[in-house]
Amino acid sequence: MPIPDTARVAIVGAGHVGSTCAYALLLSGLAAEIVIIDSDRSRAEGEVMDLRHAEPFAHPTTFRTGDIEDCAGAAVVVLAAGAGQGPGETRVDLAQKNARIFRDIVPRVVRSNRDGILLIATNPVDVLTRLSLKLSGLPPERVIGSGTILDTARFRHLLSQYYGVDPRSVHAYIIGEHGDSEVPVWSLANIAGMRLQDFCVAQGRVYDQPAMDAIFAETRDAAYEIIRRKGATYFAVAAGLMRIVETILRNQRTVLSVSTLVSDYYGLDDVCFSLPTIIARAGVVDKLRLDLSEAEVAKLRRSAEVLRETSARIND
Ligand SMILES: NC(=O)c1ccc[n+]([C@@H]2O[C@H](COP(=O)([O-])OP(=O)(O)OC[C@H]3O[C@@H](n4cnc5c(N)ncnc54)[C@H](O)[C@@H]3O)[C@@H](O)[C@H]2O)c1
């Protein structure tokens, strides 16, 4: 079996998300070679030219444009091709549109690269992760959606602002769908191992549930607010994609909330959604089966149901 080149990353879709991911990878110095592929070749060429000019300020990195077949040999293939949700467009409309694109590109990616990891960013990301798993025939360990990595980051950021600590010291996860039905795991949220309620007592403050509910609502609705103001979101998701690529290429075994195939978890099977997951060189090492409260399990079941309904609407 050919060993994928740990220094090469391919990105399919050079729009806001794909090109910002390439930029984050350049600044990180993680990849020696980045291949940028887009059905709009001129766009991909423009992005590559612009990225190359940043190289002297960053790390030696070879950029090139190519066709889907140039995913060959990449350790990770990032899929960021396809549209975002337009005004008045439903989640199902978007799923149908982007599923058509994935039915074209995923089999071609896998024909040229059977050994790399597919990292999906395109929305609806959970539904497209499951579709990619089926279209590719790859083992579930090697098909990963960015899932709620972004929502978890937003959640930790807002909690850190509220509690006045570094976001890296806030351990709190959003699980389930990357979207409206996502679930905040309040029962396990902590700062330095202290439950939020205990942290409040220690700090001489009162635990304020309505304030926590507002933080979750702001987390869940952040994309709408950003899209209303600037048309798209891409910096934070690109940083998240870079972080996933880093744990893969450096075999770091980082726990990240990403979307992968779930089986036998509170009776949920054959659906892709996010749980904290250990990711390393070979992809998924383990999906952590959090011990949830009853209310959280009910919300997660609802989230899985929403995903199943959307998958059914695209005949997956
Ligand atoms: N997972 C997340 O957390 C997250 C966050 C933000 C955006 N997104 C999603 O990422 C996707 C991309 O968003 P964007 O803002 O970069 O969109 P964009 O419109 O800026 O870019 C999409 C690119 O895909 C290209 N493309 C379309 N069909 C293609 C094909 N068949 N082959 C190759 N390239 C193709 C287009 O030419 C375009 O350059 C959207 O679905 C968006 O909803 C996901």
The ligand as a MOL file (V3000), in Angstrom:
LIG
                    3D

  0  0  0     0  0            999 V3000
M  V30 BEGIN CTAB
M  V30 COUNTS 44 48 0 0 0
M  V30 BEGIN ATOM
M  V30 1 N -18.0670 23.2610 8.3670 0
M  V30 2 C -18.0620 24.5250 8.7670 0
M  V30 3 O -17.9420 24.8100 9.9590 0
M  V30 4 C -18.2130 25.5950 7.7140 0
M  V30 5 C -17.9970 26.9410 8.0100 0
M  V30 6 C -18.1240 27.8720 6.9830 0
M  V30 7 C -18.5020 27.4710 5.7180 0
M  V30 8 N -18.7270 26.1500 5.4730 0 CHG=1
M  V30 9 C -19.1450 25.6280 4.1720 0
M  V30 10 O -18.0310 25.5140 3.3050 0
M  V30 11 C -18.4990 25.5240 1.9540 0
M  V30 12 C -17.6770 26.5050 1.1640 0
M  V30 13 O -17.9350 27.8240 1.6230 0
M  V30 14 P -17.1960 29.0790 0.9650 0
M  V30 15 O -17.6170 30.2700 1.7360 0
M  V30 16 O -15.7580 28.7970 0.7840 0 CHG=-1
M  V30 17 O -17.9100 29.0930 -0.4720 0
M  V30 18 P -17.3620 29.7970 -1.7890 0
M  V30 19 O -18.5470 29.9730 -2.6720 0
M  V30 20 O -16.5240 30.9800 -1.4350 0
M  V30 21 O -16.3870 28.6880 -2.4160 0
M  V30 22 C -16.8180 27.4790 -2.9110 0
M  V30 23 C -15.8570 27.0820 -4.0150 0
M  V30 24 O -16.1880 25.7560 -4.4460 0
M  V30 25 C -15.9150 25.7070 -5.8390 0
M  V30 26 N -16.5860 24.5660 -6.4480 0
M  V30 27 C -17.9210 24.4000 -6.6840 0
M  V30 28 N -18.1200 23.2000 -7.2770 0
M  V30 29 C -16.9130 22.6120 -7.4150 0
M  V30 30 C -16.4780 21.3630 -7.9290 0
M  V30 31 N -17.3500 20.4880 -8.4690 0
M  V30 32 N -15.1600 21.0830 -7.9040 0
M  V30 33 C -14.2750 21.9580 -7.3790 0
M  V30 34 N -14.6360 23.1590 -6.8710 0
M  V30 35 C -15.9330 23.4760 -6.8800 0
M  V30 36 C -16.4080 27.0450 -6.3460 0
M  V30 37 O -15.8660 27.3710 -7.6210 0
M  V30 38 C -15.9210 27.9980 -5.2390 0
M  V30 39 O -14.6410 28.5210 -5.5130 0
M  V30 40 C -19.9920 25.8990 2.0440 0
M  V30 41 O -20.7750 24.7290 1.9450 0
M  V30 42 C -20.1240 26.5220 3.4210 0
M  V30 43 O -21.4380 26.3980 3.9500 0
M  V30 44 C -18.5710 25.2150 6.4450 0
M  V30 END ATOM
M  V30 BEGIN BOND
M  V30 1 1 1 2
M  V30 2 2 2 3
M  V30 3 1 2 4
M  V30 4 1 4 5
M  V30 5 2 4 44
M  V30 6 2 5 6
M  V30 7 1 6 7
M  V30 8 2 7 8
M  V30 9 1 8 9
M  V30 10 1 8 44
M  V30 11 1 9 10
M  V30 12 1 9 42
M  V30 13 1 10 11
M  V30 14 1 11 12
M  V30 15 1 11 40
M  V30 16 1 12 13
M  V30 17 1 13 14
M  V30 18 2 14 15
M  V30 19 1 14 16
M  V30 20 1 14 17
M  V30 21 1 17 18
M  V30 22 2 18 19
M  V30 23 1 18 20
M  V30 24 1 18 21
M  V30 25 1 21 22
M  V30 26 1 22 23
M  V30 27 1 23 24
M  V30 28 1 23 38
M  V30 29 1 24 25
M  V30 30 1 25 26
M  V30 31 1 25 36
M  V30 32 1 26 27
M  V30 33 1 26 35
M  V30 34 2 27 28
M  V30 35 1 28 29
M  V30 36 1 29 30
M  V30 37 2 29 35
M  V30 38 1 30 31
M  V30 39 2 30 32
M  V30 40 1 32 33
M  V30 41 2 33 34
M  V30 42 1 34 35
M  V30 43 1 36 37
M  V30 44 1 36 38
M  V30 45 1 38 39
M  V30 46 1 40 41
M  V30 47 1 40 42
M  V30 48 1 42 43
M  V30 END BOND
M  V30 END CTAB
M  END
